[in-house]
């Protein structure tokens, strides 16, 4: 029986990194993909990236995300709630998810979604592909010490940034053929440490950059917005953060399209060979 030949469509996986308030730049990244008509088939997120990835996976538009980002400040994502495991609570993050998306499960997403967190007792990476969305996002975005760990089941979970800031690891198993990551800390500047937030900002930047060795020089495409002017706690300039994400993504769009065309050609060639084997005539 002749095999019907179709133009192959490559599946793109997008990994959104952590970065606190810098995560607003992810909205500009998605806006650039949207304008360039590049479809994201799978999406993963760590920390702030988990918030944006969740919104995108559940159909929240970039226009809506822009409006949400303009309303954010530190008090909107943090409650004072001292415990012996942390100074504050990030329950408001879960409330934001429920207010805009609803009380949903991860597996109900329109686009397959993965969220990364860290088990603080074992040090192991936790990848959420199912379960309560708001709880998983809270866990992924839980800055250790600053926030008390989020307890899910018997695990105490904190920021996924500790184990995988740019969450590539789930994408291949989800079905991605071309992996694109957004690294918000690559060009983040250090601050002169004058208070505890400066210490947290610098510590996260240093730690995240150590992880870059894992994907530098690979075939993955990395988007690195210029965020030297901002810190993890800088919610005051959402428009500038969005513009930075948009501009950085537009610069790599030609390379993404080139890679898509190249890999589609390779896949088509393979399918042609398979088709000719079964139908040599």
C-alpha positions in Angstrom: 0.0 0.0 0.0 1.5 3.4 -1.0 2.4 5.6 2.0 0.9 9.1 1.7 3.7 11.6 2.0 3.0 14.6 4.2 5.1 17.6 4.9 6.6 17.0 8.4 5.9 19.5 11.1 8.5 19.7 13.8 7.5 20.0 17.4 9.1 22.9 19.3 9.7 22.7 23.0 10.2 25.9 24.9 11.9 26.0 28.4 11.3 29.2 30.5 13.9 29.9 33.2 13.5 31.3 36.7 14.4 34.9 37.6 11.8 36.4 39.9 10.5 39.7 38.5 12.7 39.1 35.4 10.1 36.4 34.5 8.0 39.2 33.0 10.5 39.2 30.1 9.1 35.8 29.1 5.9 37.6 28.0 7.9 39.4 25.4 9.4 36.2 24.3 6.0 34.6 23.7 4.8 37.7 22.0 7.7 37.5 19.5 6.9 33.8 18.8 3.3 34.7 18.3 4.1 37.5 15.8 6.5 35.3 13.9 3.8 32.5 13.7 6.1 30.0 15.4 4.0 27.4 17.2 5.1 26.1 20.6 4.1 22.4 21.0 5.5 21.8 24.5 6.4 24.2 27.3 8.3 23.8 30.6 8.9 26.3 33.3 11.0 26.9 36.4 10.1 29.4 39.1 8.9 32.6 37.5 9.1 30.7 34.2 6.6 28.2 35.6 4.1 31.0 36.2 4.3 32.2 32.6 4.5 28.7 31.1 1.3 27.8 33.0 -0.5 30.9 31.7 0.5 30.1 28.1 -0.3 26.4 28.4 -3.8 27.2 29.6 -4.5 29.8 26.9 -3.9 33.1 28.6 -3.0 35.6 25.8 0.1 37.7 25.8 -2.2 40.8 26.0 -3.7 39.4 29.2 -0.3 38.6 30.6 1.0 42.1 29.9 -1.9 43.5 31.9 -1.3 41.0 34.7 2.4 42.0 34.8 1.6 45.6 35.2 -0.3 44.8 38.5 2.5 42.8 40.1 4.6 43.9 43.0 6.4 42.1 45.8 3.3 42.3 48.1 1.2 40.6 45.4 3.4 37.5 45.5 4.3 37.3 49.2 2.6 37.1 52.5 4.3 37.4 55.9 3.8 34.0 57.5 6.9 33.2 59.5 7.5 29.5 60.2 10.6 27.7 61.4 11.3 26.8 57.7 10.8 30.2 56.1 10.2 33.9 56.7 7.2 34.3 54.4 4.6 32.4 52.4 4.2 32.5 48.6 0.5 31.5 48.8 -0.4 34.6 46.8 1.4 33.1 43.8 -1.1 30.2 43.9 -4.0 32.7 44.2 -2.8 34.5 41.1 -2.9 31.2 39.2 -6.3 30.3 40.4 -7.7 33.8 39.8 -6.6 33.8 36.1 -6.6 30.2 35.2 -8.8 28.5 37.7 -8.3 25.6 40.1 -6.9 23.3 37.4 -4.7 20.2 37.0 -1.5 20.4 35.0 -2.6 17.6 32.7 -5.7 19.7 31.6 -3.4 22.2 29.8 -4.1 23.0 26.2 -0.3 22.7 25.5 1.6 19.9 27.3 3.2 21.5 30.4 6.0 20.5 32.7 7.0 22.4 36.0 10.3 21.9 37.8 10.7 22.1 41.6 13.3 20.9 44.1 12.8 18.5 47.0 14.7 20.3 49.7 15.1 17.2 51.9 16.6 15.0 49.2 18.0 17.6 46.8 16.3 15.8 44.0 14.6 17.4 40.9 10.8 17.0 40.8 9.1 17.3 37.5 5.4 17.9 37.6 3.4 16.7 34.6 0.2 16.2 36.4 -1.5 17.3 39.7 -2.7 20.6 41.0 -1.4 23.5 38.9 -1.4 26.2 41.6 0.5 24.0 44.1 3.1 23.0 41.5 3.7 26.6 40.5 4.0 27.7 44.1 6.6 25.0 44.8 8.6 25.9 41.7 8.7 29.6 42.6 9.4 29.1 46.3 12.7 30.9 47.2 14.4 29.0 50.0 14.4 30.6 53.4 12.6 33.7 52.1 9.5 31.5 51.6 8.6 28.4 53.6 8.7 25.2 51.5 5.5 24.1 49.8 4.4 20.8 51.0 2.9 18.4 48.4 2.3 14.9 49.7 5.3 14.1 52.0 7.7 16.3 50.1 8.9 19.8 51.1 9.4 21.6 47.8 11.3 24.8 46.9 12.5 26.7 43.9 13.3 24.6 40.8 16.1 27.0 40.0 18.3 25.0 42.4 18.3 21.9 40.2 17.5 23.2 36.7 17.0 26.8 36.0 16.4 26.4 32.2 14.2 23.3 32.3 15.2 21.4 29.1 15.1 18.0 30.7 11.4 17.2 30.3 11.1 18.5 26.7 12.5 15.5 24.7 10.3 13.0 26.6 7.3 15.2 26.0 8.0 14.9 22.2 10.0 18.1 21.4 12.3 17.8 18.3 13.7 21.3 18.5 14.5 22.7 22.0 14.6 26.4 22.7 15.4 27.9 26.1 15.1 31.3 27.6 17.9 32.1 30.2 17.0 35.2 32.1 20.1 35.1 34.3 22.7 34.9 31.5 23.1 38.7 31.2 21.8 39.7 34.7 24.1 42.1 36.5 25.3 41.8 40.1 24.2 44.4 42.7 26.4 45.8 45.4 25.1 44.0 48.4 23.5 46.5 50.8 20.6 44.4 52.1 19.3 40.8 52.0 17.6 41.1 48.7 20.8 42.0 47.0 22.4 38.9 48.5 19.6 36.7 47.2 19.7 38.4 43.8 23.5 37.8 43.4 23.4 34.3 44.9 20.8 33.2 42.4 22.6 34.8 39.5 25.9 33.1 40.4 24.2 29.7 41.0 22.2 29.8 37.7 25.2 30.7 35.7 27.0 27.6 36.9 24.3 25.5 35.3 24.8 27.1 31.9 27.7 24.7 31.2 25.1 21.9 30.8 23.7 23.4 27.6 26.3 25.8 26.2 27.7 24.5 22.9 24.7 22.1 22.5 22.3 22.1 19.6 19.7 23.8 21.8 18.8 27.4 20.9 19.2 29.8 23.8 17.5 33.2 24.1 19.4 35.6 26.5 17.5 38.9 27.1 19.7 41.8 28.2 18.5 42.3 31.7 21.6 44.0 33.2 19.5 46.9 34.5 17.1 44.8 36.5 17.1 42.5 39.6 15.0 39.5 40.7 12.8 41.9 42.7 12.3 44.7 40.2 8.6 44.7 39.4 8.6 48.5 38.6 9.5 48.2 34.9 7.2 45.6 33.3 7.2 47.3 29.8 11.0 47.4 29.7 11.3 43.7 30.7 8.7 42.7 28.1 10.6 44.7 25.4 13.9 43.1 26.4 12.4 39.6 26.0 10.8 40.5 22.7 13.9 42.1 21.3 16.2 39.1 22.3 13.7 36.6 20.7 13.4 38.6 17.5 17.2 38.4 17.1 17.1 34.5 17.1 13.9 34.0 15.0 15.9 33.7 11.8 18.0 31.0 13.3 15.0 29.2 14.6 13.4 29.3 11.1 16.6 28.1 9.5 16.8 25.2 11.9 13.2 24.3 11.4 13.6 24.3 7.6 16.8 22.2 7.9 15.4 19.7 10.3 12.1 19.4 8.3 14.2 18.7 5.2 16.1 15.9 7.1 12.9 14.4 8.4 11.3 14.5 5.0 14.3 12.8 3.5 14.0 10.0 6.1 10.3 9.6 5.4 10.9 9.4 1.7 13.5 6.7 2.2 11.1 4.7 4.4 8.3 5.2 1.8 10.5 4.1 -1.0 11.5 1.0 0.9 7.9 -0.1 1.3 6.8 1.1 -2.1 9.8 1.1 -4.5 7.6 1.7 -7.5 
